[in-house]
Amino acid sequence: MKASEVRDLTPDQLQDELLRLKKAQFNLRFQGASGQLEKTSEMRKVRRDIARIKTIQGQRNAPAAGTSKD
């Protein structure tokens, strides 16, 4: 998934995609531990997609956090 595709998603869609990717990561870890994982590059792709989504979520939340004036 490209960063531009992630930016086009709504916050709810981002959360759903993050949950889906974390489940996929969990399953891939089990496959790797049991020796059933054929595409080891898939773990890297999932990990990077999770990082992309978290980065976009952080960028969207950062401006809201910095608006308070004391």
C-alpha positions in Angstrom: 0.0 0.0 0.0 1.4 3.4 -1.0 1.4 6.4 1.3 -0.8 8.3 -1.1 -3.4 5.5 -0.8 -3.2 5.7 3.0 -3.7 9.4 3.0 -6.9 9.0 1.0 -8.5 6.8 3.7 -10.8 8.2 6.4 -9.8 7.8 10.1 -12.2 4.8 10.5 -10.8 3.1 7.4 -7.3 3.6 8.7 -8.2 2.0 12.0 -9.9 -0.9 10.2 -6.9 -1.4 8.0 -4.5 -1.2 10.9 -6.5 -3.9 12.7 -6.4 -6.1 9.6 -2.7 -5.7 9.2 -2.0 -6.5 12.8 -4.0 -9.7 12.5 -2.0 -10.5 9.3 1.2 -9.8 11.2 0.2 -12.1 14.0 -0.6 -14.9 11.6 2.7 -14.4 9.7 4.6 -14.6 12.9 3.0 -18.0 13.7 3.7 -19.3 10.3 7.3 -18.2 10.6 7.7 -19.9 13.9 6.3 -23.1 12.7 8.3 -23.1 9.5 5.2 -22.8 7.2 6.0 -19.3 6.0 7.0 -19.3 2.3 7.1 -15.6 1.5 9.4 -14.1 4.2 9.2 -10.7 2.4 5.5 -10.6 3.3 6.4 -9.9 7.0 8.4 -6.9 5.9 5.6 -5.5 3.7 3.0 -5.8 6.5 5.4 -4.2 9.1 6.0 -1.2 6.8 2.3 -0.8 6.0 1.6 -0.7 9.7 4.3 2.0 10.1 2.8 4.0 7.2 -0.7 4.0 8.8 0.6 4.9 12.2 2.7 7.8 10.7 -0.3 9.2 8.8 -2.5 8.9 12.0 0.2 10.7 13.9 0.5 13.5 11.3 -3.3 14.0 11.4 -3.4 14.1 15.2 -0.3 16.3 15.7 -1.8 19.7 14.6 -4.8 19.2 16.9 -2.4 18.5 19.8 -0.4 21.7 19.2 -3.2 24.2 19.1 -3.7 24.7 22.8 -2.3 28.0 24.1 -1.5 28.5 27.8 
